[in-house]
Structure formats: structure tokens, C-alpha cells
Amino acid sequence: MRALAALPVLLPLLGAALTLLLATRDRPQRVVSVACLAATLAVAAVLLVRTYRNGPLVVEIGGWPAPVGIVLVADQLAALMLVVSSAVTLCVLLYSIGQGQSEASESAPVAIFHPTYLVLTAGVTNAFLAGDLFNLFVAFEMLLGASFVLITLNGTPLRIRTGSTYVVVNILASMIFLISVGLVYAATGTLNLAHLAHRLDALPDTLRLSLQLMLLLAFGIKAAVFPLSAWLPDSYPTAPAPVTAVFAGLLTKVGVYAIIRTQTLLFPGPRAAALLLVVAGLTMLVGILGAVAQSDLKRLLSFTLVSHIGYMIFGIGLSTVAGLVGAIFYVVHHITIQTALFLVTGLVEEKTGSTDLRRLGGLARITPLLGVLFFVSAMNLAGIPPFSGFLGKLGLLQAGVAAGGPLPWILVALGTSTSLLTLYVASRVWSIAFWRAPGEALASTAPLPTLMVGATVALVALGVALTVVAGPLFEVTTGAAVDLHERTPYIHAVLPGGRP
């Protein structure tokens, strides 16, 4: 059973190697990729049930025990993130196969999409399971290498330029992270997260706060929080639709996950709470105001992505169990809905050849299903009852009210205002692109690829299903938040007896 914790990383890596060997055979490549991600999703579901019933599951790589060896740790939070990320990556892969995006570009000697996509998936799963800071750094580097290939796929000048910006910014974040790892090791003599939970407590407050802020800076760039978010709206929209979708849904959430893990396990308490709350409020406000000013659908959604990261940081900054419950629930919701919206945008581009709102119109009449998919996802993102977006925001706002104090109350007001502005932005897109008379962009008479539509429908349906299973989901997120707040379940699972 313990070996299950390693499979979400091993399966995509093995799949990447096999698809690289099958580079000249498109159909076997696709079969292997889909099978690997489907198996990863199944393993993640088993891990979620196992951790919910019996607590964290730990696998020691190479048989070396912690804190000396590398460990992978699946607790309720990690398992939940694995389930959601696996479902999303599988849907996006099916979408890309339907679009034909997985085929190699004319200048590429081999079909690189599938191996790279599976390496990206392995990086995501490794980040969620990493039991030490250096392994988390390795996971981020796997993501960076794979994402650079994907964001510059087909090698157009625009993609190379924006991809270069993306890489420069993320290399800077990686350098800060690596320096932070070195400083942590110099100060404590260990990088194991459970071991650090003991040793960091013994450091002087000033040194401990300095290390905390260094890690927050690195993860803040990855998560695209304000003022470290300017790179995202320029980088994501130029990538192919499935690449943009998986980036928007997952990559920033890996940064958020790293903040949740380190702030609760390594730096518990309210030391950086005020900073996190201020950053959360500014991220919400600046992001949504940027979205209001956009006329391109991809850029508009990129700004809403930045804005809604603020809700997650808000929950973390409250430093309460209720805040963590809301933040975790909102991460699950946002991964699903933001990815679905970018897939719908890809269908709009497939149908009309444009995502410029000034050229779009009449899509609800031309393709009613496309109108329904966008409307449901947009209302979910805006937080209209009874969708999961409403439930997640309500949980966060209630946690803010319960925490009390000037900053939480200001964040409650900003969160409410951001939600209303998101509704305005969604309504504006609907009225222009879907409701008004057709614009300059001519809709294709050819039907949309069935696999693309099916994958999008599945992801939108998953977003709606989060409302149906909100009770059990809140139960899981509450259990995860309680374990994070207490720290002992994680520490005792990795270090039997909680030995320092």
C-alpha cells in the first residue's frame, strides 16, 4: 500500500519515456498517454480514500528513512490535489488530441507534445507529494523545463518571445527558492519538512521570519500574486489552447499549494498574516480591474486568474482552520473552473478563428452548446448560487468575519467587490461574444471536434458536480485543514514518534 504514494510520479515518467520511444507512431503515443493519466487518476482516488480513513501515507525512496532519505508523503491535502489535477490533466489531454495539438510541429524531429506533457504532470504530482524542500525544488524545475517546451510549441516568434519572459521570471523564482533552500539547510541542517517543523521552531525569530519571507517570495512569483504577477497575462494567452488551459488551472496552484504547506507546517502562526492579507487584497483588486480593461478573451481570463488567486491567499493569511478550509475548497474549485473556461475559449477560437471580443458575436445562436458551457462556467467563477464558486467564497468570507479585525473585514469587502466585478466581466463577455449580432469573425460551418467538446463538457460537468458533492468535499477539506493546523499527523507519519 505504501508504494501507491510513488505511483502518481512514476506513472507519468514511465509514460513519458514510452511515448518518446513511440515518437513516430501517433496512435500508440496517444493510447499510452491517456492510459497513464487514467491510471494516475485511479491511484489518486485510492490515495484520497486511504488518507481520509487512515491518515498520511509515506514512502521512503530507496529504503532510506527520514530525515536522511527522500520521502513522498500523501496526506489528505496532497491526495485531494492529486485527484483534481489528474482529472484536469486527463481532460486537457483528450482535448488536445481532439484538436490535433499533440502532433509535432513541422520543424520538430519527433512528436514532443506527449512526453513533455507527461513530464509536466509528473512535476505537478511530485510537488504535491514532496516531503522535503529540495525535492519540491526539483518538482518546480520539472515544471519549468516542460512548460517552456509547451508554451513555445510550434515556435512562432510571438510564442518564443512570451515564452522567454515566462522562463526568465520563473528562473528568477527558482534562484530565490534555491538560495532559500541553502539558507534553510545552513540554519537547520535538514531539508525534510517534518524535521524542519521541529528545528525551525528553535531558531531566533528574526532568522525564522527572514527564511519565511524568502520562501514566500519564491512561491509568490510561482503563484502570480501581486505585485509578482505581471508576467502571467503576457505569457499564457499566446500558448496553444490546451497548454494555456493546463497552465492556468494547475501551475499557479502548485505555488499556492507550496505556500499552504510551508506556512502551516514550517511557519505556523500569524507572523506573516498581515503581509499575506495585504497581498491577497491587492491581488484580487488589481487582477479584476485588469480583466475589466481587456478586449481579448484569453487576456481577460488571465487577469481573472490572477485576481482569484487572491481568494486563496486570503484564506491562508487568516491563519485559522476555517480560513484553510475555504482556501483548499477554493483551490479545488478554481483549478476545475479556470481550466474549463480556457477550454471553452479554445472552442471559441476553433469556431471563429479569433478571441477578440470586438470581432465576436452571435455565438449562442451559432453554437448553443458553446453558449451553455461558457455561461455555466462563467457564473460558477463569478460565485453565483448554488455553484461551488459561491460556496467557496462564502466559506472564505465567513472565515474572515469570524477572524475579526480591520484587515480581515477589509478583505471581506474586497472579496465581495471582486466577485461582483467578476460577474460584470462575465456578463460583458456573454453580451458581446454570445448574445449580440455576429461580429467580424466568421464562424466555421464545420462542426467542432467531438473529442474537444466532450472533454470540455466533462470538465464543466465536474465543476457543477463540485456543488453536488460539496458536503463530502467540505468534510475532506476540513479534515485536511485540521491536520495542517495541528501538524502532528504529518510529522508523526514521516518521523515515527515525532522524533526531532
N, C-alpha and C positions, 0 to 999 in steps of 0.2 A: 504493500500500500504506500509506503514512503516514497517509492520510486515514481509514483504518479506526479509528485511535485516537480520532477525534472522534465516530464514529457512535454509540457507546453513550450519548452525551449528547444528540446531535442527534435521534436517532430517537424517544425518548420525548417530547422537547419538541415535535417536529413532530406527534406523535400527540396530545399534549395540546391543541394548537391546533385540530387537525382534529376531535377529539371535542367540543370546546367549540362548534364550528360546527354539529355534529350533535346538539346537546343535546336536541332534541325527538324524536330518532329512536333508540330504544334499540338495535335490532339492528345498524344500521351502527356505532354507538358501540362496541359490544362487538367487532365484527369488526375495527375499526381498532385497538382496544386490544390484542387478542390478537395481531394481525399485527405490531404494533410491538414487543411484548415477545418474540415468537418470533424476529423479525429481530435484535433486540438480543442474544438468546442465541446465535444463529448467529454473529454478528460477534464476540462474546466468545470463543467456541470457536476461531475462526480466530486471534484475537489470542493466545490461550494457546499454540497450536501455533507461531505465528510467534515469540513471545518466547522460548519454550523452545528453539527451534532457532537463532535469530539474535540474541537479546538484546533490550534495550529498544527500543521504537518511540516516536518523538517527533513530535508535530505542533505546528507553530508557528502559532498563531491569528493571522490577518491578515497572515501573512508576516513578522511582526516576530520576529527571532531572540532567544533567551535571552541574557542575563538581562533584557533590556528588555521583551520581549513576553510574553504569556501562552502557556504551553506545557501540553499534555496529554501525560503520559508513561505508557505501558503497559509495565511490566516484568512479570516472572513473578508477583510477588505481586499486582499490580493486576489482571492478566489472570485469575488464578485466582479472585480475589474477584468479578470481573465475571461469570464463568461461574456461580458458585454463587448470587450474588444474582439474576441474571437467571432462573435456573431456579426459584428460590423465588418471585420476584415473579410469574412466569407461572403457577405452580401456584395461588398465592393468588388471582390474578385469576380464574382459572377457577372456583375455589371460590366466590368472591363472586358470580360470575354465576349459578352454580347455586343459591345461597342467595337471590338476588334483592336482595342488599345494594347492588348497583350502581345501583339505581333511586333517583331523587331522593326526598327526604322530601316530605311533603305541603306543607310551608311553603317549600320551595326553588323558585325560579322556573325553574331549569334543572337538568338531571342533572349534578351536580358530581363524582360519585364518580370517573368515568373520567379526566377532565382532571387532577384533583388527584392521583390515584394515579400517573399518568404523570409528573407533575412531581416527586412523591416519588421515583420511580425514577430520574429524571434527576439529582436531587440526590445519590442514592446513588452512581451511576456517576461523576458529576463529582468526588465526594470521593475515589474510588479513583484517578482519573486526574489529579487536580490536581497541577501541577508547581510551584506557589507557594503561600505561606501565605494570601494574600488570596483566591485562587480557592477554596482549601479553606474559608475562612470563608463565601464565597458559597454553596458547596455545603451547608454546615450551615444557612444561612438558608433555602435552598430546602426543605430537610428540615423545618425548624421551621414554616414557613408552611403547607406541605402537610399535615404531621402534625396541626397544630391543627385544620384543617378536618375531617380524617378522624376524629380522636379525639372530636370533638363532633358527629359526624354524627347527624342526626335531632333534635338539640337538646334532649334530655331534661335536666332540672335537674341530675341526678347527673353526666351527661357534661360539662355546661358547667362544673360545679364542679371536677371532677377534671382536666378539660382546662385550666382556668385555672391550676391548680397546676403542671401539666406545662409550660405556656408560661412561667410566671414563672421556674421553675427553669432552663429552657433559655435564656431571655433573659439571665438572670444569667450562665450559662456563655458565652453569645455575647459579652456585655460584657467578661468576663475575657479571652476569646480575642481580641477586637478590641484591647483595651488591650495585650495581649501582642504582637500584630502591629505595633502602633505602636511599642512599645519595641524590638522586633527591628529594625524599619526605622531607627529613630533610632540604634541602635548599630552597624548594619552597612551601611546604605544600599541594601539589596536585600531582596526577599522571595522570590526564586527559590530553591527548595530546594537545587538543585545548587550554586548560587552561595553560599548560606548555609553549605553544608558546608565551604567554604574559609574564609569570613570569620568564622564563629563560633569557629573554632579559634584565631584570633588575639586574641580578647577575653580580658580578665582572668578568672580562674577564678570569682571571686565574682559578677561580672556574668553570666557564662555560666550559672552554676548558677541564678541568680535567674530568668533567662529560661526555662530548662528547667522550673523548678518552676511558673512561671506557666502555661505551655502544658500541663503535666501536670494542673494544677488544672482548667483548662477542659475538657480531654479526659476527665478522670476523672469529671466530672459527666455528660458525654455518655455515657460507658461505664457509668455507675452502679456505680462501685466504692465500697466502704465507706470513709469514712462519708458519702459523697455519693450514696447510693443510696436514701434513704428515700422519695423521690418516686415511684419506679417501681412498687412493689406497689400503690400507691393509684391510679395513673393508668391503667395498662394494662388491668386487668380490666373496667373499665366500658365500654370501646370495643366495637364490633361484632367478632364472632369473626375475620373475615379481617383487620381492621385490627390487632387485638391480635396476631395471628399474625405479620404482617409487621413490626410494631414490635419484637416480642420477638426475631424471628430476625435482623433487619438493623440497626436503628437503633443499638443499643448496640455492635454490631460495627464500625460506622463510627467510633465513638470509640476502640475498641481498635485499629483499623487506623491511625488518626491517631497513637496512641501508638507503635505499631510503627514507622511511617515516620519520625517525628521523633526517636525515641530512637536509632534505628540510623543515620540519615543525618545528623542535625544534632548529636546529642549522644552520640556513641559512647563506650563505656567504662562503668565501674561507678560513676560519680559518684552516681547516684540509685538504685543497685541495691538497697541495704538498704531504702530507703523503699518501693520497688516490692514487694519481697518481704514486708515487713510488711503493706502494704495488701492484697496478694494473699491472705495467710493470714487476715486479718480478714474479707475479703470472702467467702472460702469458708465460714468458720465461722459468721458472723452470718447469712449468706443461708440456709444449710441449716437452722440452728436455727429461723429464722423459718418455713421451709417445714414443719417438723415440727409447729409450733403451729397450722397453718391447717386450717380445715374446708371452705373453698371451693376448688374445683379450680383456678380461674383465679388466685386469690391464691397458692395453693400453688406453681403453676408459675412465677409471677412471682418468688417468692423463690428457687426453684431457678435461675432465670435469673441473678439477682444472684450466687448462690453460684458458679456455673460460670464467670462472668467472672473469678473469682479464678484459675482454672487458666491462663487466657491471660496474665494479668498475671504469674503465677509464671514462665512461660516467658520473658517479656520481661525480667523482673528478673534472671534468671540471667546475662544479657549474654554468652551463648555461642551458637555455631551450633546445637548440639543443642537448647538451650532455645528458640530461634527456630523450629526445625523443628517441635518439639512444639506451640508456641503457634499457628503457622499451621495445622497439621493440625487442631488442636482448634477453631479458629475455623470452619474449613470444616465440620467435624462438627457443631458446635453450632448454626450457622445452620440447617442442614437439620433436625436432630432437634428443636430447640426449636420451630421453626415447625410441624413435623408434629404435635407434642403439642398445640399450641394449636388446630390444625385439628381434631384428634380431639376436643378439649374442645368445640369448636363443634358437632360432630356429636352429642355427648352432650346439649348444651343443646337442639339441634334436636329430638332424640328425646324428651327428658324434660321440657323447659322449665325445667331447673334445673342448676346446677353445685355445689350444696350437697351435700357428701358425706353429711350426715345424712339427706338425703331420697332418696338414690340407692341402687340395689341391683339385682342380678339382670341387669345389662346383658349379661353374657357369654352368658346363655341367651336373652335377648330379641333381641339382635343380635350373633351370634357374630363377624361380621366386625369390628365395632367393638371387641370384646374383643381380637381379634388385633392390630389396628392399635395400640391403646394398649399392649398388652403388649410388642410388639416395640420400639416407640419408647421406652418407659419403661426397658426393660432396656438399650437402647443408651445412653440418657442415664446410667444408673447405672454403665455401664462393665463389663457382663458379657461375658466372652469368647464368641464371637470378634468381637463388634461393634466398629465404629470408635471408639466411646467408650472401650473398653478399650485399643485400640491407641494412641489419642491420650494417654490418661492414663499408659499405660506409658512412652511416649516422654518425657513430661514428668518422670515420677518417675526414670527412668534419667538424664535430663539433670541433675536435682537431685542424685542420688547422685554423678555424675561431677564436678559442680562442687565438692562437698565444703563443709565449713564448717558452723557451727551453724545459721545461718538456712536454707540450702537443706535441711538434714536436718529441721528443724522443719517446713518446707513439705512435704517428702515425707510426714511423718507426718500433717499436716493434710489433705493431698490424699487420702491413703488413708482417713482417717476420714470425710472429706466424701463420698467415693464410697460407703462403707458406709451412711452416713446417707441418701444419695440412694436407695440400694437399699431401705432401710427405708421411706422415704416412698412410693416407687413401689409397694412391696408392700402398704402400708397402703391406698393408693388402690384397688389391684386387689381386695383382700379386701373392702373396703367397697362400692365402687361397682359392681364387676363380678361378685363371687363370692357375696356373701351374698344372702339373700332380698330381693325387691324392697322398696324403701322407700316413702316417701310420694309421691314424684314419679311420676306415671303416664306410662308410655311411650306414645307415639303409635303407633297402629296403621298409620299411613301410612308407606310406605317412605321412606327418606332420599333426597333428590335425587341422581340418578345422577352429575351433574357434581361435586357436593360430595364424594361418596365417591370418585369417580375421581381427583380432584385430590389428595385425602388419601392414597390408595393410591400414587399416583405419587411423592409426597414421602417416604412411609415406605419405598418401594422404593428411592428414591435414597439414603436413609440406610443401607439394607442394602448397596446397591451400593458404598458407600464402603469397606466391608470387602473386597469382591471386588477392587476396584482399588486396594487400599491400597498395594501395591508401587509402581505408577506414580505414585500420588498422593504418597507419601513422596519419590519421586525429584524430583517437581516442587517440593515444599515444601523439600527440601534445597537444590535449585538456587536457589530464591528466598531462602532463609536465607543461603546463601553469598554471593550478590550483595549482600544487605543488610549483611552483616558487612564485606564488602570495600569497599563504597560506590562503588568506581571504575566499575563497569559503568553505574550510573545517572548518575554525574557526567559521564563521557565521552560518554554518549549525548546529554545535554542541552547540554553545553558541549564541543564537539569539541576534542580535545586536552587537556581538563580545565582550560581556561584559568580563572584566578581572576577 
